[in-house]
């Protein structure tokens, strides 16, 4: 045994020595720009790929405990992703090693609930850990492999969490109350098969629910008998009514609603009559989200984004404090958590070049807590500006343009970076779907155009509904018209434009490659849809209640005529039309857009003798959470685009050896 161990060690040492030799040989083999607008230009420092995907100093997601005495956040513990917690003014920080998505304190401050997606299949799990003491072990809450669990509410005066889970029936979510100390759960209500929202107040009492029935949404309240319900109001299922913040002894709630209007507005919803009282609306765009007071349950801030971010702060004192943090510079200032008195707050200040987090306390100057990866390298990044243009049918289209610094901003190689959804939108500040990638591309020398095409959220009902029946139609025309706008403005070189996107954006990239191949020099699709009908036939079970929305926009795959139209809009069936290089990347564990979508597209392209490169990511799904996979994705991207468009590439990154080790 000892001899075998020594032999194995020797082999590993020899292999490691070979890697060191290889590293010495290839480190620093950066590729300079070849495009005429970039060659010889005074471009900023070439930021290593690792700084975009794997910074050990990056932090974020700060949350203050209800008693205002502790703080938790996302960070790293050594090389491992972790959730940290400490006393606000103490040196007692400890780390729970876990790759987390969300964190939340229990109402009694004793427990931390951590939501995670361990293998990227979006079967979210919740783990709990003790806030005080040195124990860093985590216990999974309601272990049920293959199911999804979400935190709905915390129960005042207790350690309990209100959660939803589809462990009984994968199609719908039942409501539970869970105690982390005793690891016990109580079923509060079983989903009859069509409930989409459970309304629970801060005392853990179930007050209302929303469900769908045929073409209607219904708001229901509990009757006098157990599990008896009566309808309060109803609305078209195509309306938007997102309810939150139950208050006034269960009689009222807040909602973001577009009932009877084009734009989504903040309203106070009467849970006894269904009546809405308009509180705040923007004339230009939807209200995105709202922060409520923990003390009063009244709105503190409402957020919107017509171009640069805007906010409506309902308390004048708080408005002054938030404004003092940015001055006249554009910034999105988000109150991310408050204590039970609203006197201790965590605030994220987000710009086009990253996010910095602060602690606000009465009687104190803002205390800097930490910053994310982009903010750490902000001095090397480029500004982003809102833009507007007219589509060929006259529709106003909004978007964003990022131009590389240090160059004459004329006839640049350009990447059209398409957001997913498609019922999402690109943003200027926080929550931007492609912010890191956008800045990465600009650092490599590319102009980056982001378009909120028809169907994008945020611009009202009419803008979204103009996408009905328009996959690979006018939705794609909006993107092509954006390219033409950039060319006519003199920004983009028409011969050197790439289209890049993930999810629906990946679909758009392949539509660009197969429907309008003369517009794009190359295409990059990440977890992209290639066969629309198969997408709808293979989605996760819990999508079932939402599928009518998809059917409204693209058709029903069981209908032969609809399916024929879906196939006509699917890149899989147009592989022969591709002309230029294509890069396809996909997470093996993708539960939304199954791996088969990429596999079949690659096979069709290769059968047609088209140029395609294919990369898969193990351990990730619909978007990468693992830095090792993101490192590979960014490296593949920069080399592919350098060949296609003539930008620069950093070459081998020594973190790639670390990725190999992991």
C-alpha positions as CSV (number, residue, x, y, z in Angstrom):
1,X,0.0,0.0,0.0
2,X,2.8,2.4,0.9
3,X,4.6,1.7,-2.4
4,X,1.4,2.3,-4.4
5,X,0.8,5.6,-2.5
6,X,4.4,6.8,-3.3
7,X,4.0,5.8,-7.0
8,X,0.7,7.7,-7.2
9,X,2.2,10.7,-5.5
10,X,5.1,10.7,-7.9
11,X,2.8,10.5,-10.9
12,X,0.8,13.4,-9.6
13,X,4.0,15.4,-8.9
14,X,5.2,14.7,-12.5
15,X,1.8,15.7,-13.9
16,X,1.9,18.8,-11.8
17,X,5.4,19.6,-13.0
18,X,4.3,19.2,-16.6
19,X,1.4,21.6,-15.9
20,X,3.8,24.2,-14.5
21,X,6.0,23.9,-17.6
22,X,2.8,24.3,-19.8
23,X,1.7,27.3,-17.7
24,X,5.1,28.9,-18.1
25,X,4.9,28.4,-21.8
26,X,1.4,29.7,-22.4
27,X,0.8,32.4,-19.7
28,X,0.7,35.8,-21.2
29,X,-0.2,34.6,-24.8
30,X,-2.8,37.4,-25.2
31,X,-4.2,38.1,-28.7
32,X,-4.0,41.7,-29.8
33,X,-6.8,43.3,-31.7
34,X,-6.9,43.0,-35.5
35,X,-9.9,45.1,-36.3
36,X,-8.8,48.4,-37.9
37,X,-10.6,50.6,-35.4
38,X,-8.9,48.8,-32.5
39,X,-5.4,48.1,-33.8
40,X,-3.0,50.7,-32.3
41,X,-5.8,52.2,-30.1
42,X,-5.1,53.2,-26.5
43,X,-7.4,50.5,-25.0
44,X,-7.6,50.2,-21.2
45,X,-5.8,47.5,-19.3
46,X,-6.9,44.0,-20.4
47,X,-8.7,42.7,-17.4
48,X,-8.1,39.0,-16.8
49,X,-11.1,36.7,-17.2
50,X,-10.7,35.5,-13.6
51,X,-11.5,39.0,-12.3
52,X,-14.9,38.8,-14.1
53,X,-15.9,35.4,-12.7
54,X,-13.9,34.4,-9.6
55,X,-12.9,37.3,-7.4
56,X,-12.3,36.2,-3.8
57,X,-12.9,39.7,-2.5
58,X,-16.3,40.1,-4.0
59,X,-19.3,40.4,-1.6
60,X,-23.0,41.2,-1.8
61,X,-26.5,40.4,-0.8
62,X,-26.2,42.0,2.6
63,X,-29.1,41.5,5.1
64,X,-29.6,43.0,8.5
65,X,-31.3,40.9,11.3
66,X,-34.7,42.1,12.6
67,X,-33.1,43.2,15.9
68,X,-30.5,45.2,14.0
69,X,-27.6,43.5,15.8
70,X,-26.3,41.1,13.1
71,X,-25.6,41.1,9.4
72,X,-25.3,38.3,6.8
73,X,-23.9,38.4,3.3
74,X,-22.5,36.4,0.3
75,X,-18.8,36.0,0.1
76,X,-16.0,33.4,0.1
77,X,-14.3,31.4,2.7
78,X,-10.9,30.7,1.2
79,X,-11.7,29.3,-2.3
80,X,-15.2,28.2,-1.3
81,X,-18.4,30.2,-1.8
82,X,-20.0,31.0,1.6
83,X,-22.6,32.9,3.5
84,X,-21.1,35.0,6.3
85,X,-22.8,36.3,9.5
86,X,-21.5,38.5,12.3
87,X,-22.4,41.0,14.9
88,X,-22.7,44.4,13.2
89,X,-19.8,45.9,15.3
90,X,-18.1,42.6,16.2
91,X,-15.3,40.5,15.1
92,X,-17.2,37.2,15.5
93,X,-17.8,36.5,11.8
94,X,-18.3,32.9,10.8
95,X,-18.9,31.3,7.4
96,X,-21.4,28.6,6.2
97,X,-19.8,27.1,3.2
98,X,-22.5,27.0,0.5
99,X,-23.2,28.4,-2.9
100,X,-26.3,30.4,-2.1
101,X,-28.9,32.3,-4.0
102,X,-30.9,34.0,-1.2
103,X,-30.5,34.5,2.6
104,X,-33.1,35.4,5.3
105,X,-33.1,35.8,9.1
106,X,-35.8,34.2,11.2
107,X,-38.0,36.8,13.0
108,X,-36.4,35.9,16.3
109,X,-32.8,36.5,14.9
110,X,-31.7,33.0,15.9
111,X,-31.7,31.2,12.5
112,X,-30.5,31.9,9.0
113,X,-32.3,30.3,6.1
114,X,-30.2,29.9,2.9
115,X,-31.7,29.0,-0.5
116,X,-29.4,27.1,-2.8
117,X,-29.4,25.3,-6.1
118,X,-26.6,22.7,-5.6
119,X,-26.4,21.2,-9.1
120,X,-28.0,24.0,-11.3
121,X,-31.3,22.1,-12.0
122,X,-33.3,24.8,-10.3
123,X,-34.7,22.4,-7.7
124,X,-34.1,25.0,-5.0
125,X,-33.4,23.7,-1.5
126,X,-33.4,25.6,1.8
127,X,-30.8,25.1,4.5
128,X,-30.8,26.5,8.0
129,X,-28.0,27.4,10.3
130,X,-27.7,28.9,13.8
131,X,-26.8,32.6,13.8
132,X,-25.0,32.6,17.2
133,X,-22.1,30.4,18.3
134,X,-19.4,28.7,16.4
135,X,-21.5,26.0,14.7
136,X,-21.4,26.3,11.0
137,X,-23.3,23.1,10.1
138,X,-26.4,23.4,7.9
139,X,-29.5,21.3,8.0
140,X,-31.7,20.9,4.9
141,X,-35.2,22.0,5.4
142,X,-37.8,19.4,4.2
143,X,-35.4,17.2,2.2
144,X,-37.2,16.0,-0.9
145,X,-34.9,15.4,-3.9
146,X,-36.3,16.6,-7.2
147,X,-38.6,19.2,-5.6
148,X,-38.5,23.0,-5.3
149,X,-38.8,24.8,-1.9
150,X,-39.1,28.6,-1.5
151,X,-39.4,30.9,1.6
152,X,-42.6,32.8,1.6
153,X,-42.6,34.6,5.0
154,X,-41.0,34.6,8.5
155,X,-43.3,34.3,11.5
156,X,-43.0,37.1,14.1
157,X,-41.8,36.2,17.5
158,X,-40.6,32.8,16.5
159,X,-38.0,30.8,14.6
160,X,-40.5,29.6,12.1
161,X,-40.5,30.0,8.3
162,X,-43.5,29.8,6.0
163,X,-42.5,27.9,2.9
164,X,-43.9,26.5,-0.3
165,X,-42.9,23.1,-1.7
166,X,-44.0,20.9,-4.5
167,X,-42.7,17.7,-2.9
168,X,-46.2,16.1,-2.9
169,X,-47.2,17.1,-6.4
170,X,-44.4,18.4,-8.7
171,X,-46.9,20.6,-10.6
172,X,-48.1,22.8,-7.7
173,X,-46.9,24.2,-4.4
174,X,-48.4,23.4,-1.0
175,X,-48.0,25.7,2.0
176,X,-46.1,24.7,5.2
177,X,-44.8,26.2,8.4
178,X,-41.4,24.9,9.4
179,X,-39.5,25.1,12.7
180,X,-35.7,24.9,12.2
181,X,-34.9,24.1,15.8
182,X,-36.9,20.9,15.9
183,X,-36.9,20.2,12.2
184,X,-40.6,19.9,12.1
185,X,-43.1,21.0,9.5
186,X,-46.9,21.5,9.5
187,X,-49.0,21.5,6.4
188,X,-51.0,24.7,6.4
189,X,-52.9,24.2,3.1
190,X,-52.8,21.7,0.3
191,X,-52.9,23.1,-3.2
192,X,-56.1,22.0,-5.0
193,X,-54.2,22.1,-8.3
194,X,-54.5,25.7,-9.4
195,X,-53.3,28.0,-6.6
196,X,-50.5,30.4,-7.8
197,X,-50.1,32.5,-4.6
198,X,-50.6,32.0,-0.9
199,X,-51.3,35.1,1.3
200,X,-49.8,34.7,4.7
201,X,-49.4,37.5,7.2
202,X,-46.4,38.1,9.5
203,X,-48.1,36.1,12.3
204,X,-48.1,33.0,10.1
205,X,-51.8,33.1,9.5
206,X,-53.2,32.2,6.0
207,X,-55.4,35.0,4.9
208,X,-55.9,34.7,1.1
209,X,-54.9,32.9,-2.0
210,X,-54.9,33.5,-5.8
211,X,-55.7,30.8,-8.3
212,X,-56.4,30.4,-12.0
213,X,-59.6,29.0,-13.4
214,X,-59.9,28.8,-17.2
215,X,-59.2,32.3,-18.5
216,X,-59.5,34.1,-15.1
217,X,-57.4,34.8,-12.0
218,X,-59.3,34.7,-8.8
219,X,-58.6,36.2,-5.4
220,X,-60.1,34.2,-2.5
221,X,-60.4,34.6,1.2
222,X,-60.8,31.9,3.9
223,X,-64.4,31.3,4.9
224,X,-65.7,30.6,8.4
225,X,-65.3,26.8,8.0
226,X,-61.8,25.2,7.7
227,X,-60.6,25.1,4.1
228,X,-63.7,26.9,2.8
229,X,-63.0,29.7,0.4
230,X,-65.0,32.5,-1.2
231,X,-64.1,34.6,-4.2
232,X,-63.3,38.3,-3.5
233,X,-62.6,39.4,-7.1
234,X,-61.4,38.1,-10.4
235,X,-59.5,39.4,-13.4
236,X,-58.2,38.3,-16.8
237,X,-55.3,35.9,-16.5
238,X,-53.4,38.1,-18.9
239,X,-53.5,40.9,-16.3
240,X,-50.6,41.2,-13.9
241,X,-51.4,41.2,-10.2
242,X,-48.4,40.5,-7.9
243,X,-49.6,40.6,-4.3
244,X,-47.3,41.1,-1.2
245,X,-47.1,42.7,2.2
246,X,-50.4,41.7,3.9
247,X,-51.3,44.2,6.7
248,X,-54.2,45.8,8.5
249,X,-55.1,42.5,10.3
250,X,-55.3,40.7,7.0
251,X,-57.7,43.1,5.3
252,X,-55.2,44.9,3.0
253,X,-52.1,44.0,0.9
254,X,-49.9,45.8,-1.5
255,X,-49.7,44.8,-5.2
256,X,-48.0,45.6,-8.4
257,X,-51.0,45.7,-10.8
258,X,-51.8,46.6,-14.4
259,X,-55.5,45.9,-14.1
260,X,-57.3,48.5,-16.1
261,X,-54.1,50.2,-17.1
262,X,-51.2,49.7,-19.5
263,X,-48.3,50.2,-17.0
264,X,-47.8,48.2,-13.8
265,X,-48.4,50.4,-10.7
266,X,-48.2,50.2,-6.9
267,X,-51.6,49.8,-5.4
268,X,-53.2,49.0,-2.1
269,X,-55.4,46.0,-2.5
270,X,-58.5,45.5,-0.4
271,X,-58.6,41.8,0.4
272,X,-62.2,42.0,1.4
273,X,-63.5,43.6,-1.8
274,X,-60.8,43.4,-4.4
275,X,-60.7,47.1,-4.9
276,X,-57.5,48.9,-5.7
277,X,-56.2,52.2,-4.5
278,X,-53.6,53.7,-6.7
279,X,-50.5,54.7,-4.7
280,X,-47.8,55.3,-7.2
281,X,-47.3,54.9,-11.0
282,X,-44.8,56.0,-13.6
283,X,-46.2,57.4,-16.8
284,X,-43.4,55.8,-18.9
285,X,-42.7,52.3,-17.5
286,X,-43.8,49.7,-15.0
287,X,-43.0,49.9,-11.4
288,X,-40.3,47.2,-10.9
289,X,-40.4,46.5,-7.2
290,X,-41.1,48.0,-3.8
291,X,-39.3,47.9,-0.4
292,X,-41.7,47.9,2.6
293,X,-41.1,49.2,6.1
294,X,-40.6,46.3,8.4
295,X,-42.1,48.4,11.2
296,X,-45.2,49.8,9.5
297,X,-45.6,47.6,6.4
298,X,-45.9,50.8,4.5
299,X,-43.9,51.4,1.3
300,X,-40.5,52.9,1.8
301,X,-39.3,53.0,-1.8
302,X,-40.7,52.2,-5.3
303,X,-38.3,51.6,-8.2
304,X,-38.6,52.0,-11.9
305,X,-36.2,52.3,-14.9
306,X,-37.3,54.3,-17.9
307,X,-33.6,54.6,-18.9
308,X,-31.5,55.4,-16.0
309,X,-33.0,54.2,-12.7
310,X,-35.6,56.2,-10.8
311,X,-37.0,55.8,-7.3
312,X,-39.9,57.2,-5.4
313,X,-38.9,57.5,-1.7
314,X,-42.0,58.0,0.5
315,X,-40.2,59.2,3.6
316,X,-38.5,62.6,3.1
317,X,-35.7,61.9,5.7
318,X,-34.9,58.6,4.0
319,X,-35.0,60.3,0.6
320,X,-32.3,62.8,1.7
321,X,-30.1,60.0,3.1
322,X,-30.3,58.0,-0.1
323,X,-29.7,61.0,-2.4
324,X,-26.6,61.9,-0.4
325,X,-25.0,58.6,-1.3
326,X,-24.9,59.3,-5.1
327,X,-25.0,63.1,-5.6
328,X,-25.8,64.0,-9.2
329,X,-24.5,60.7,-10.6
330,X,-27.0,58.2,-12.0
331,X,-27.3,55.2,-9.6
332,X,-29.8,52.7,-8.4
333,X,-30.0,52.9,-4.7
334,X,-31.8,49.9,-3.3
335,X,-32.8,49.4,0.3
336,X,-32.1,45.7,0.6
337,X,-33.2,45.1,4.2
338,X,-34.2,46.9,7.4
339,X,-34.4,46.1,11.1
340,X,-37.7,46.1,12.9
341,X,-37.4,49.8,13.8
342,X,-36.4,50.9,10.3
343,X,-33.4,52.6,11.8
344,X,-30.8,50.1,10.6
345,X,-30.7,49.5,6.9
346,X,-28.6,47.8,4.3
347,X,-28.3,49.7,1.0
348,X,-26.9,48.6,-2.4
349,X,-25.7,51.4,-4.7
350,X,-25.6,50.0,-8.2
351,X,-24.3,51.6,-11.4
352,X,-23.3,50.4,-14.8
353,X,-19.9,49.4,-13.3
354,X,-20.8,47.4,-10.3
355,X,-22.5,47.5,-6.9
356,X,-21.3,48.7,-3.5
357,X,-23.1,47.9,-0.3
358,X,-23.5,50.1,2.8
359,X,-24.9,50.0,6.3
360,X,-27.1,53.0,7.4
361,X,-27.7,53.7,11.0
362,X,-29.2,56.7,12.7
363,X,-26.4,58.9,14.1
364,X,-23.7,57.3,12.0
365,X,-22.1,58.0,8.6
366,X,-22.8,55.4,5.9
367,X,-20.6,52.4,6.6
368,X,-19.0,50.7,3.5
369,X,-19.6,46.9,3.7
370,X,-18.2,45.5,0.5
371,X,-18.5,45.5,-3.3
372,X,-19.1,43.0,-6.1
373,X,-16.7,41.8,-8.7
374,X,-17.4,44.6,-11.2
375,X,-17.0,47.3,-8.7
376,X,-13.6,46.0,-7.8
377,X,-12.4,46.6,-11.3
378,X,-14.6,49.6,-12.1
379,X,-11.7,51.8,-13.1
380,X,-11.2,49.6,-16.2
381,X,-14.8,49.5,-17.3
382,X,-16.9,51.5,-19.8
383,X,-19.9,53.7,-19.3
384,X,-23.4,52.6,-20.5
385,X,-26.0,54.9,-21.9
386,X,-29.7,54.5,-22.5
387,X,-30.7,54.7,-26.2
388,X,-33.9,54.9,-28.1
389,X,-34.7,54.2,-31.8
390,X,-37.7,53.5,-34.0
391,X,-38.3,50.0,-35.3
392,X,-39.3,49.6,-39.0
393,X,-43.0,49.6,-38.0
394,X,-42.7,52.8,-36.0
395,X,-42.6,51.2,-32.5
396,X,-40.3,53.0,-30.1
397,X,-37.5,50.6,-28.8
398,X,-35.4,51.3,-25.8
399,X,-32.0,49.8,-25.0
400,X,-28.5,50.5,-23.8
401,X,-25.2,51.1,-25.6
402,X,-21.7,50.5,-24.1
403,X,-18.7,51.7,-26.1
404,X,-15.1,50.7,-25.3
405,X,-12.9,53.4,-23.9
406,X,-9.6,54.5,-25.4
407,X,-10.7,54.2,-29.0
408,X,-12.3,56.4,-31.7
409,X,-15.9,55.3,-31.4
410,X,-16.5,54.8,-35.1
411,X,-17.1,51.7,-37.1
412,X,-16.3,49.4,-34.2
413,X,-16.8,45.7,-34.1
414,X,-20.1,45.2,-32.2
415,X,-21.9,42.5,-30.2
416,X,-25.6,42.6,-30.1
417,X,-26.2,41.1,-26.6
418,X,-29.8,39.8,-26.3
419,X,-31.5,39.3,-23.0
420,X,-33.5,36.2,-22.1
421,X,-37.0,35.7,-21.0
422,X,-38.2,36.9,-23.4
423,X,-40.5,38.6,-20.7
424,X,-37.6,40.2,-19.0
425,X,-35.6,43.4,-19.8
426,X,-32.1,44.8,-19.9
427,X,-31.4,47.3,-17.2
428,X,-28.8,50.0,-16.4
429,X,-28.1,49.2,-12.7
430,X,-28.8,46.2,-10.5
431,X,-30.5,43.1,-11.8
432,X,-29.0,43.4,-15.3
433,X,-29.0,40.0,-16.8
434,X,-25.8,40.4,-18.7
435,X,-23.9,43.2,-16.8
436,X,-20.6,41.3,-16.3
437,X,-20.6,39.9,-19.8
438,X,-21.4,43.3,-21.2
439,X,-18.4,44.9,-19.5
440,X,-16.2,41.9,-20.4
441,X,-17.0,42.4,-24.1
442,X,-16.4,46.2,-23.9
443,X,-13.0,45.6,-22.3
444,X,-12.1,43.4,-25.2
445,X,-12.8,46.3,-27.6
446,X,-16.4,45.7,-28.7
447,X,-19.3,48.1,-28.8
448,X,-22.2,46.3,-27.0
449,X,-25.8,46.9,-27.9
450,X,-28.6,45.7,-25.7
451,X,-32.2,46.0,-27.0
452,X,-35.5,45.7,-25.1
453,X,-37.3,44.4,-28.1
454,X,-41.1,44.1,-28.1
455,X,-42.2,41.4,-25.6
456,X,-39.7,42.7,-23.0
457,X,-41.1,43.5,-19.6
458,X,-41.0,46.9,-18.0
459,X,-42.6,49.0,-20.7
460,X,-46.2,48.2,-20.2
461,X,-48.8,45.7,-21.4
462,X,-49.0,47.0,-25.0
463,X,-45.2,46.7,-25.6
464,X,-45.3,43.1,-24.3
465,X,-48.3,42.0,-26.2
466,X,-46.9,43.2,-29.5
467,X,-44.8,40.1,-29.3
468,X,-47.7,37.7,-29.7
469,X,-47.0,35.5,-32.7
470,X,-43.7,37.4,-33.4
471,X,-41.0,34.9,-32.4
472,X,-38.5,35.1,-35.3
473,X,-40.7,37.8,-36.7
474,X,-41.0,41.4,-35.5
475,X,-39.2,40.6,-32.3
476,X,-36.2,39.7,-34.4
477,X,-36.8,42.7,-36.7
478,X,-36.4,44.9,-33.6
479,X,-32.9,43.5,-33.1
480,X,-31.9,43.9,-36.7
481,X,-33.2,47.4,-36.7
482,X,-31.0,48.1,-33.6
483,X,-28.0,47.0,-35.6
484,X,-29.0,49.2,-38.5
485,X,-29.4,52.1,-36.1
486,X,-25.9,51.6,-34.8
487,X,-24.5,51.3,-38.3
488,X,-26.3,54.5,-39.5
489,X,-25.0,56.3,-36.4
490,X,-21.5,55.4,-37.4
491,X,-20.8,53.3,-34.3
492,X,-20.8,49.8,-35.7
493,X,-18.9,48.2,-38.6
494,X,-21.7,46.4,-40.5
495,X,-19.3,43.6,-41.6
496,X,-18.3,42.8,-38.0
497,X,-21.4,42.4,-35.9
498,X,-22.0,39.3,-33.7
499,X,-25.2,38.3,-32.0
500,X,-24.9,36.7,-28.5
501,X,-27.5,35.6,-26.0
502,X,-28.7,33.2,-23.4
503,X,-32.0,31.4,-23.1
504,X,-34.4,33.3,-25.3
505,X,-31.3,35.4,-26.2
506,X,-29.6,32.2,-27.3
507,X,-32.7,31.4,-29.4
508,X,-32.3,34.9,-30.9
509,X,-28.6,34.3,-31.7
510,X,-29.5,31.1,-33.6
511,X,-32.4,32.9,-35.4
512,X,-29.8,35.5,-36.4
513,X,-27.5,32.7,-37.7
514,X,-30.3,30.9,-39.6
515,X,-32.9,33.6,-40.6
516,X,-30.7,36.7,-41.1
517,X,-27.2,35.2,-41.7
518,X,-26.1,38.2,-43.8
519,X,-26.5,40.6,-40.8
520,X,-24.3,38.8,-38.4
521,X,-20.7,37.7,-38.8
522,X,-21.0,35.0,-36.1
523,X,-23.4,33.9,-33.4
524,X,-23.1,32.7,-29.8
525,X,-26.0,30.8,-28.2
526,X,-25.9,29.9,-24.5
527,X,-28.7,27.5,-23.2
528,X,-30.6,28.6,-26.2
529,X,-34.0,27.3,-27.5
530,X,-33.7,25.6,-30.9
531,X,-37.1,23.8,-31.1
532,X,-40.0,25.8,-29.6
533,X,-42.5,22.9,-29.6
534,X,-40.1,20.6,-27.8
535,X,-39.4,23.3,-25.3
536,X,-43.0,23.4,-24.2
537,X,-43.3,19.6,-24.2
538,X,-40.3,19.2,-21.8
539,X,-40.5,22.1,-19.3
540,X,-40.5,21.3,-15.6
541,X,-43.9,20.1,-14.1
542,X,-44.3,23.3,-12.1
543,X,-44.5,25.3,-15.3
544,X,-47.9,23.8,-16.1
545,X,-50.0,26.6,-14.7
546,X,-48.0,29.2,-16.7
547,X,-48.0,27.3,-20.0
548,X,-51.1,29.1,-21.3
549,X,-49.1,32.3,-21.4
550,X,-46.6,30.6,-23.7
551,X,-49.4,29.2,-25.8
552,X,-50.8,32.7,-26.2
553,X,-47.5,33.9,-27.7
554,X,-46.3,30.9,-29.7
555,X,-49.1,28.4,-30.0
556,X,-49.8,24.9,-28.6
557,X,-47.6,22.1,-29.8
558,X,-50.5,19.7,-29.7
559,X,-52.3,21.7,-32.4
560,X,-50.9,20.6,-35.8
561,X,-51.2,24.1,-37.4
562,X,-49.6,25.7,-34.3
563,X,-46.8,23.2,-34.3
564,X,-46.1,23.8,-38.0
565,X,-45.8,27.6,-37.2
566,X,-43.5,26.8,-34.3
567,X,-41.3,24.6,-36.4
568,X,-41.1,27.4,-39.0
569,X,-39.8,29.7,-36.3
570,X,-37.3,27.2,-34.8
571,X,-33.6,27.4,-35.8
572,X,-33.3,23.6,-35.6
573,X,-35.2,23.3,-38.9
574,X,-33.1,26.0,-40.7
575,X,-29.6,24.7,-40.0
576,X,-28.9,24.6,-43.8
577,X,-29.4,28.4,-44.0
578,X,-26.4,29.2,-41.6
579,X,-23.4,30.8,-43.3
580,X,-21.1,32.0,-40.5
581,X,-19.4,30.5,-37.4
582,X,-21.6,29.5,-34.5
583,X,-20.6,28.8,-30.8
584,X,-23.2,26.8,-28.8
585,X,-22.8,26.4,-25.0
586,X,-25.2,24.6,-22.7
587,X,-25.5,23.4,-19.1
588,X,-25.9,19.7,-18.7
589,X,-28.4,20.0,-15.9
590,X,-30.6,22.6,-17.6
591,X,-34.2,21.9,-16.5
592,X,-35.8,24.6,-18.6
593,X,-34.2,24.3,-22.0
594,X,-33.1,20.7,-22.0
595,X,-29.6,19.7,-23.3
596,X,-31.3,17.9,-26.2
597,X,-32.0,21.4,-27.7
598,X,-28.3,22.0,-28.1
599,X,-27.4,18.5,-29.0
600,X,-29.9,18.4,-31.9
601,X,-28.9,21.8,-33.2
602,X,-25.2,20.9,-33.2
603,X,-26.0,17.6,-35.0
604,X,-28.1,19.4,-37.6
605,X,-25.4,22.0,-38.2
606,X,-22.7,19.4,-38.5
607,X,-24.8,17.3,-40.9
608,X,-25.2,20.5,-43.0
609,X,-21.4,21.0,-42.9
610,X,-21.7,24.2,-41.0
611,X,-19.0,25.7,-38.8
612,X,-20.0,25.1,-35.1
613,X,-18.2,24.8,-31.8
614,X,-19.9,23.1,-28.9
615,X,-19.2,23.3,-25.2
616,X,-21.1,21.8,-22.3
617,X,-21.0,22.7,-18.6
618,X,-21.2,19.9,-16.1
619,X,-22.8,20.7,-12.7
620,X,-24.7,23.7,-14.0
621,X,-28.0,24.2,-15.7
622,X,-29.9,27.2,-17.1
623,X,-27.0,29.6,-16.4
624,X,-23.8,29.0,-14.7
625,X,-23.3,29.3,-11.0
626,X,-19.9,27.6,-10.8
627,X,-17.0,30.0,-11.5
628,X,-15.1,27.2,-13.2
629,X,-17.8,26.9,-15.9
630,X,-18.0,30.7,-16.2
631,X,-14.3,30.9,-16.7
632,X,-14.6,28.4,-19.6
633,X,-17.5,30.3,-21.1
634,X,-15.7,33.6,-21.0
635,X,-12.5,32.2,-22.4
636,X,-14.3,30.4,-25.2
637,X,-16.2,33.6,-25.9
638,X,-13.2,35.9,-26.2
639,X,-11.2,33.6,-28.4
640,X,-14.2,32.9,-30.7
641,X,-15.0,36.6,-31.1
642,X,-11.4,37.6,-31.5
643,X,-11.3,35.4,-34.6
644,X,-14.7,36.5,-35.9
645,X,-14.7,40.2,-35.1
646,X,-11.1,41.2,-34.5
647,X,-11.2,42.2,-30.8
648,X,-8.6,41.1,-28.3
649,X,-8.3,38.1,-26.0
650,X,-6.3,37.6,-22.8
651,X,-5.3,34.1,-23.8
652,X,-4.7,31.4,-21.2
653,X,-5.7,32.4,-17.6
654,X,-3.8,30.6,-14.9
655,X,-7.1,30.1,-13.0
656,X,-7.8,27.5,-15.7
657,X,-5.5,25.3,-13.8
658,X,-7.5,25.9,-10.7
659,X,-10.7,25.0,-12.7
660,X,-9.0,21.8,-13.8
661,X,-8.2,21.0,-10.1
662,X,-11.8,21.7,-9.0
